[in-house]
Amino acid sequence: EAIGGLTDVAAVAPQVSTQAVVVAGTKNTTTSIVGTTADYLEVRTYSIWQGSFLTTVATDNALRVAVLGSTTADDLGLGADAVGSDILVGGIPFRVVGILQAKGTSGGSSEDDQVLIPISTAQRYFVAGTKVRSIAVSVASAGEIDLAKARMTALLEERHGTNGTNDDFNITDQAQLLDTFSSVTGLLTLLLGGIASISLIVGGIGIMNIMLVSVRERTREIGIRKAIGARGSDILLQFLVEALVLSLLGGLIGIVLGVAASAVIGAIAGWGFQFSPFTVVVAVGFSLAVGVVFGVWPARQAARLDPITALRYE
């Protein structure tokens, strides 16, 4: 309430959470139970698909009403007619008053797999005490975030009796969360890039070994070709093209398997699937590059064979 009274703050939503089994008819699911207030809808920019959201009356009177995330509603087999029906949350009956529009994931967790109930109800039945896990705050404009954070810090330090060195709270904004997420994503990208590079090197060594064996097994063929007028560049081009064909076929097979696996994983996990032709072109380019880099040496070995020695080879 004190934070909500600051001039830069547009809305405030305290939050407590726990895990519980939710039952509707013969179906059940284990999901997050979030206790909050009516301002949660505005602060977290959710939209209602069916019914209504939590009200101040529900919070003041600790009513057993619930708003379901879209994924939770699907898991329980509840549709548009679910509003007004009864469910069990942790074995306690609740009345469904609304279902949220799908929103997606945030920070690796689904924003749609949750049940929202009044914070007073959550504190009475699921979370002991009156402490809150977090307080979500929205400000009137993005330019006021830093000022609002400074005012909230001063307010909480005054109320908690701290001085900045022993604060028992932490204030973060979306810019900080985005920076953290970007750093983690960059690290994962670097790690995956390293794994992919090792795979390319191993694949290239495999192509080189195959081509070296091919040169050894076809030594007489090379000698005959040179004896009837083939130049070293012709032999070099022949084996280089074979290495390119091998790497290109491997790359195409990998692309088909990768696209298929991505589509299946996206469908199962509900992430969706987006096909990028540019990515395919880059993958084909890498495959050809591997063929050139690791096919040149075997091709040069073949081109430098002495025709007389090659004809004598058994």
GINOR-V120736 format. One record per residue. N is the residue number from 1. RES is the residue in one letter. D_FIRST is the distance of its C-alpha to the first C-alpha in whole Angstrom. Layout:
N_RES_D_FIRST + N_RES_D_FIRST
//
This chain:
1_E_0 + 2_A_4 + 3_I_5 + 4_G_5 + 5_G_6 + 6_L_9 + 7_T_12 + 8_D_14 + 9_V_11 + 10_A_12 + 11_A_10 + 12_V_8 + 13_A_10 + 14_P_9 + 15_Q_13 + 16_V_16 + 17_S_19 + 18_T_23 + 19_Q_26 + 20_A_28 + 21_V_31 + 22_V_31 + 23_V_34 + 24_A_35 + 25_G_39 + 26_T_41 + 27_K_39 + 28_N_36 + 29_T_34 + 30_T_32 + 31_T_29 + 32_S_25 + 33_I_23 + 34_V_19 + 35_G_16 + 36_T_13 + 37_T_12 + 38_A_13 + 39_D_12 + 40_Y_14 + 41_L_17 + 42_E_16 + 43_V_15 + 44_R_18 + 45_T_20 + 46_Y_22 + 47_S_24 + 48_I_25 + 49_W_29 + 50_Q_29 + 51_G_27 + 52_S_24 + 53_F_20 + 54_L_18 + 55_T_16 + 56_T_13 + 57_V_16 + 58_A_17 + 59_T_14 + 60_D_14 + 61_N_17 + 62_A_18 + 63_L_20 + 64_R_23 + 65_V_23 + 66_A_23 + 67_V_23 + 68_L_26 + 69_G_26 + 70_S_30 + 71_T_32 + 72_T_31 + 73_A_32 + 74_D_35 + 75_D_35 + 76_L_35 + 77_G_38 + 78_L_35 + 79_G_36 + 80_A_35 + 81_D_36 + 82_A_33 + 83_V_30 + 84_G_31 + 85_S_33 + 86_D_32 + 87_I_31 + 88_L_31 + 89_V_28 + 90_G_29 + 91_G_32 + 92_I_29 + 93_P_29 + 94_F_27 + 95_R_27 + 96_V_27 + 97_V_25 + 98_G_26 + 99_I_27 + 100_L_26 + 101_Q_28 + 102_A_29 + 103_K_28 + 104_G_30 + 105_T_29 + 106_S_27 + 107_G_28 + 108_G_31 + 109_S_29 + 110_S_29 + 111_E_25 + 112_D_27 + 113_D_28 + 114_Q_25 + 115_V_24 + 116_L_20 + 117_I_19 + 118_P_16 + 119_I_14 + 120_S_15 + 121_T_18 + 122_A_18 + 123_Q_17 + 124_R_20 + 125_Y_23 + 126_F_22 + 127_V_20 + 128_A_21 + 129_G_18 + 130_T_14 + 131_K_14 + 132_V_13 + 133_R_15 + 134_S_14 + 135_I_11 + 136_A_12 + 137_V_11 + 138_S_14 + 139_V_15 + 140_A_17 + 141_S_20 + 142_A_22 + 143_G_23 + 144_E_19 + 145_I_18 + 146_D_20 + 147_L_18 + 148_A_15 + 149_K_16 + 150_A_17 + 151_R_14 + 152_M_12 + 153_T_15 + 154_A_15 + 155_L_11 + 156_L_12 + 157_E_15 + 158_E_15 + 159_R_12 + 160_H_14 + 161_G_18 + 162_T_19 + 163_N_21 + 164_G_22 + 165_T_24 + 166_N_23 + 167_D_19 + 168_D_18 + 169_F_16 + 170_N_18 + 171_I_16 + 172_T_19 + 173_D_19 + 174_Q_22 + 175_A_25 + 176_Q_25 + 177_L_25 + 178_L_28 + 179_D_29 + 180_T_29 + 181_F_30 + 182_S_33 + 183_S_34 + 184_V_35 + 185_T_36 + 186_G_39 + 187_L_40 + 188_L_40 + 189_T_42 + 190_L_44 + 191_L_45 + 192_L_46 + 193_G_48 + 194_G_50 + 195_I_51 + 196_A_52 + 197_S_54 + 198_I_56 + 199_S_57 + 200_L_58 + 201_I_60 + 202_V_61 + 203_G_62 + 204_G_64 + 205_I_66 + 206_G_67 + 207_I_68 + 208_M_70 + 209_N_72 + 210_I_73 + 211_M_74 + 212_L_76 + 213_V_78 + 214_S_79 + 215_V_80 + 216_R_82 + 217_E_83 + 218_R_84 + 219_T_86 + 220_R_90 + 221_E_88 + 222_I_87 + 223_G_90 + 224_I_92 + 225_R_90 + 226_K_90 + 227_A_94 + 228_I_94 + 229_G_93 + 230_A_89 + 231_R_87 + 232_G_85 + 233_S_82 + 234_D_83 + 235_I_82 + 236_L_79 + 237_L_78 + 238_Q_79 + 239_F_77 + 240_L_74 + 241_V_73 + 242_E_74 + 243_A_71 + 244_L_69 + 245_V_69 + 246_L_68 + 247_S_65 + 248_L_64 + 249_L_65 + 250_G_63 + 251_G_60 + 252_L_60 + 253_I_60 + 254_G_57 + 255_I_55 + 256_V_56 + 257_L_55 + 258_G_52 + 259_V_51 + 260_A_52 + 261_A_50 + 262_S_47 + 263_A_47 + 264_V_47 + 265_I_44 + 266_G_42 + 267_A_43 + 268_I_43 + 269_A_39 + 270_G_38 + 271_W_38 + 272_G_40 + 273_F_43 + 274_Q_44 + 275_F_48 + 276_S_49 + 277_P_52 + 278_F_52 + 279_T_51 + 280_V_54 + 281_V_56 + 282_V_55 + 283_A_55 + 284_V_59 + 285_G_59 + 286_F_58 + 287_S_61 + 288_L_64 + 289_A_63 + 290_V_63 + 291_G_66 + 292_V_68 + 293_V_67 + 294_F_68 + 295_G_71 + 296_V_72 + 297_W_74 + 298_P_76 + 299_A_77 + 300_R_78 + 301_Q_80 + 302_A_82 + 303_A_83 + 304_R_84 + 305_L_87 + 306_D_90 + 307_P_92 + 308_I_95 + 309_T_93 + 310_A_91 + 311_L_94 + 312_R_95 + 313_Y_92 + 314_E_92
//
